[in-house]
Amino acid sequence: MKSLDDLKALVLRHARGRLTETGIARVAIMKGEATTGPLLGLYDPRLCLVLQGAKSVMIGDQLLHYDAGRYFIAAVEVPAVGKVLQASPQRPYLSVSLALDTTLIASLLLDMPPVAEAPIGHGFAVSQADEALVDAWLRMIELIDHPAEIPVLAPLLEREILFRLLQGPQGAMLRQIAGADSRLSQIRRALGWIRDHYAEPFRVEDLARTAGMSASVFHRHFKAVTAMTPIQYQKRIRLNEARRRLLATSGDAAGAAFSVGYESASQFSREYARLFGAPPLRDIGRLRAAPEPTELA
């Protein structure tokens, strides 16, 4: 795919370190010169197109792989554990990302023929990019060399990229994040509550009420969208925040555990080690000594 090669060369020229802000709203470039261990992060709704190298992402019980010419898309906020699988100084991992603007997607749908709502599935997926999508990305990244054109052309190209996604295999998922009353949007309301109140206990019945669903329907759709139960989702958020705090301070594991809502330091250490492969202090020591990123981009 010639457009992919052209886009890769252009991105390589503009990449500055691990994460490069492009000067174009919601558009970023990622570059990695080495493979990594597990990196934990919270994906917000976004598109990530890989141009070189390969990456894996574990979300709940789902493991996804994507490499050059394939894109990852998340329609909901999901905690993920990722690894860069293929990267070197000679052939770095390269990707471009676009944060998804739900208001823009909704306005775009007004200009498109209506379609029946599809059954709810995962709120994330990996797909092959077609030539039209890659070409739109190429023209978007070319704007970095013409900053005076960004205010006029970037919004048009963002609409084109979103249009190509809506026309592609993940279009049904993307349509749901723009509809205020869609099942996906209802689940997103519950996800937002958990993220804002991750240190607090909750009852699934109350969370279901926030989403406007019965408890049984809510539990089924929550698992379908996130590949996790509500409690598992909360635990991932808590562990991510605890790891971030331990890296940023000289606090102990017990203090971090209690600060994110755990009542048992031993339970926290067990669940931390299960997710990250080592107990908290050993993991933090390894991260501080390693010349690699600690969070998922």
C-alpha positions in Angstrom: 0.0 0.0 0.0 1.9 3.0 -1.3 -0.1 5.5 0.8 0.9 3.6 4.0 4.6 3.8 3.0 4.3 7.5 2.3 2.5 8.1 5.6 5.1 6.1 7.5 7.9 8.2 6.0 6.1 11.4 6.9 5.4 10.4 10.4 9.0 9.2 11.0 10.2 12.7 9.9 7.9 14.5 12.3 8.1 12.1 15.4 9.8 13.7 18.3 10.2 11.3 21.2 7.6 8.9 22.4 4.5 11.1 22.0 4.4 14.0 19.5 1.6 16.6 19.6 1.1 17.7 16.0 -0.5 21.1 16.3 -3.6 19.5 14.9 -6.5 19.2 17.4 -6.9 15.6 18.7 -4.1 14.2 16.4 -0.9 12.7 17.9 2.1 10.6 16.7 3.6 7.8 18.7 7.1 6.4 18.3 8.9 3.6 20.2 12.4 2.3 19.6 12.2 -0.7 21.9 9.7 -3.4 22.9 8.1 -2.9 26.3 6.8 -4.9 29.2 3.2 -4.5 30.3 2.0 -0.9 30.3 -1.3 0.0 31.9 -3.4 2.9 30.8 -7.0 4.1 30.4 -7.9 4.3 26.7 -10.4 7.1 26.0 -12.5 6.9 22.8 -9.8 7.0 20.0 -8.5 5.6 16.8 -4.9 4.3 16.6 -3.5 3.4 13.2 -0.2 1.4 13.3 2.3 2.2 10.5 5.3 0.1 11.6 5.9 -2.4 14.3 3.3 -4.2 16.3 1.5 -4.0 19.6 -0.8 -6.1 21.8 -3.5 -4.9 24.1 -5.4 -6.9 26.8 -8.8 -5.5 27.7 -10.6 -7.6 30.2 -10.3 -11.1 28.9 -9.8 -10.0 25.3 -6.3 -10.0 23.7 -5.9 -7.9 20.5 -2.9 -7.7 18.2 -2.4 -5.1 15.6 0.5 -4.2 13.3 1.2 -2.1 10.2 -1.9 -1.2 8.3 -4.3 -2.2 11.1 -6.1 0.1 13.5 -7.4 -0.1 17.0 -10.5 1.8 17.9 -12.1 2.3 21.3 -15.6 3.7 21.6 -15.6 3.7 25.4 -13.1 4.4 28.2 -11.4 1.1 29.0 -8.5 0.2 31.2 -6.0 -1.8 29.1 -2.6 -3.5 29.5 -0.5 -3.1 26.4 2.9 -4.1 25.1 4.9 -3.0 22.1 5.9 -6.3 20.5 8.0 -5.1 17.5 10.3 -2.1 17.7 14.0 -1.1 17.4 16.0 2.0 16.7 16.3 1.0 13.1 12.6 0.1 12.7 10.7 2.0 15.4 7.1 1.4 16.3 5.1 4.1 14.6 1.4 5.0 14.9 -1.0 8.0 14.6 -4.0 8.5 16.8 -7.1 10.6 16.7 -9.2 11.2 19.8 -12.8 10.7 18.9 -15.1 13.7 19.1 -18.6 12.3 19.7 -20.3 15.7 18.9 -18.6 15.7 15.5 -19.6 12.1 14.8 -23.2 13.0 15.7 -23.2 15.9 13.3 -21.7 13.7 10.6 -24.5 11.1 11.1 -27.1 13.8 10.3 -25.7 13.9 6.7 -25.7 10.1 6.3 -28.6 7.7 5.7 -30.1 6.3 8.9 -29.4 2.6 9.7 -30.9 0.2 12.2 -29.1 0.0 15.5 -26.9 -3.1 15.6 -26.7 -5.5 18.6 -24.3 -4.3 21.2 -20.8 -5.8 21.2 -17.4 -4.9 22.6 -16.7 -1.2 22.7 -13.3 -1.8 21.1 -11.9 -3.6 18.1 -9.1 -4.1 15.6 -9.6 -3.8 11.8 -7.7 -3.5 8.6 -7.4 0.0 7.2 -8.4 0.5 3.6 -6.6 2.7 1.1 -9.2 5.5 1.5 -8.7 5.7 5.2 -4.9 5.7 4.9 -5.0 8.4 2.2 -7.1 10.6 4.4 -4.6 10.2 7.2 -1.7 11.0 4.8 -3.3 14.3 3.8 -4.0 15.1 7.5 -0.3 14.5 8.5 0.9 16.5 5.5 -0.7 19.6 7.1 2.0 19.6 9.7 4.3 21.0 7.0 1.6 23.7 6.2 0.5 25.1 9.5 -1.4 28.0 8.0 -3.7 25.4 6.3 -4.5 23.5 9.5 -7.5 25.7 10.7 -9.3 25.3 7.4 -8.4 21.8 6.2 -7.9 19.8 9.4 -11.6 19.8 10.4 -12.5 18.6 6.9 -10.0 15.8 7.0 -11.1 14.8 10.5 -14.7 14.5 9.1 -13.4 12.4 6.2 -11.5 10.1 8.6 -14.6 9.6 10.7 -16.7 9.1 7.6 -14.3 6.3 6.5 -14.6 4.7 9.9 -18.4 4.9 9.8 -18.4 3.3 6.4 -16.0 0.5 7.6 -16.4 -2.6 9.7 -16.6 -0.7 13.0 -19.2 1.8 11.8 -22.0 0.3 13.9 -19.9 0.7 17.1 -19.0 4.2 16.2 -22.6 5.1 15.5 -23.6 4.0 19.0 -21.2 6.4 20.8 -22.9 9.4 19.1 -26.4 8.4 20.2 -27.4 9.7 23.6 -29.9 6.9 24.1 -27.9 4.1 22.6 -26.9 1.1 24.8 -23.2 2.1 24.4 -23.9 5.6 25.6 -25.9 4.3 28.6 -22.9 2.1 29.6 -20.6 5.1 29.1 -22.5 7.0 31.8 -21.9 4.1 34.2 -18.2 4.0 33.3 -17.9 7.7 34.0 -19.4 7.3 37.4 -16.9 4.5 38.3 -14.0 6.6 37.1 -15.1 9.6 39.1 -15.8 7.5 42.3 -13.3 4.6 41.9 -12.4 4.6 45.6 -16.0 4.2 46.7 -18.0 1.0 47.0 -21.1 0.7 44.9 -24.1 -1.6 44.3 -24.6 -2.8 40.8 -28.3 -2.0 41.2 -27.4 1.7 41.8 -25.0 1.7 38.8 -27.6 0.2 36.6 -30.0 3.0 37.6 -27.4 5.5 36.5 -27.3 3.9 33.1 -31.1 3.7 32.9 -31.3 -0.1 32.8 -32.4 -3.0 35.0 -29.6 -4.7 36.9 -29.6 -7.9 34.8 -29.7 -6.1 31.4 -27.0 -3.7 32.7 -24.7 -6.5 33.8 -25.0 -8.2 30.5 -24.3 -5.1 28.4 -21.5 -3.9 30.6 -19.7 -7.2 30.2 -20.4 -7.1 26.4 -18.9 -3.6 26.0 -15.9 -3.7 28.3 -15.1 -7.5 28.5 -15.2 -7.0 32.3 -17.7 -6.9 35.1 -18.3 -3.6 36.9 -16.2 -4.8 39.9 -13.3 -5.9 37.6 -13.5 -2.5 35.8 -13.3 -0.7 39.1 -10.3 -2.8 40.2 -8.4 -2.0 37.0 -9.0 1.7 37.6 -7.9 1.4 41.2 -4.7 -0.5 40.4 -3.8 1.9 37.6 -4.2 4.8 40.0 -2.2 3.1 42.8 0.6 2.3 40.4 0.7 5.9 39.2 0.8 7.2 42.8 3.5 4.8 43.8 5.6 6.0 40.9 5.1 9.6 41.7 5.7 9.5 45.4 7.8 7.6 48.0 4.7 6.2 49.7 4.3 2.5 50.7 2.1 -0.1 49.1 -0.4 -0.1 52.0 -0.9 3.6 51.8 -1.5 3.4 48.1 -3.9 0.6 48.6 -6.1 2.4 51.1 -6.0 5.7 49.1 -7.6 4.0 46.1 -10.3 2.2 48.1 -8.8 -1.1 49.1 -9.6 -2.3 52.6 -6.9 -5.0 52.7 -3.3 -4.3 51.8 -2.7 -8.1 51.2 -5.6 -8.3 48.8 -4.2 -5.2 47.0 -0.7 -6.8 46.7 -2.1 -10.1 45.3 -4.2 -8.4 42.7 -1.4 -5.9 41.8 1.0 -8.8 41.3 -1.6 -10.7 39.2 -1.9 -7.8 36.9 1.6 -6.5 36.7 3.6 -9.7 37.3 5.3 -8.5 40.5 4.4 -7.2 44.0 4.0 -3.4 44.1 7.4 -2.3 45.4 9.3 -4.7 43.2 7.3 -3.6 40.2 7.9 0.1 41.0 11.6 -0.5 41.5 11.8 -2.2 38.1 9.9 0.7 36.4 12.1 3.3 37.9 15.3 1.5 36.8 14.1 0.7 33.3 14.6 3.2 30.5 11.1 2.5 29.0 7.7 4.1 29.3 5.5 3.2 32.3 2.1 4.1 30.9 0.2 3.1 27.8 0.1 5.7 25.0 
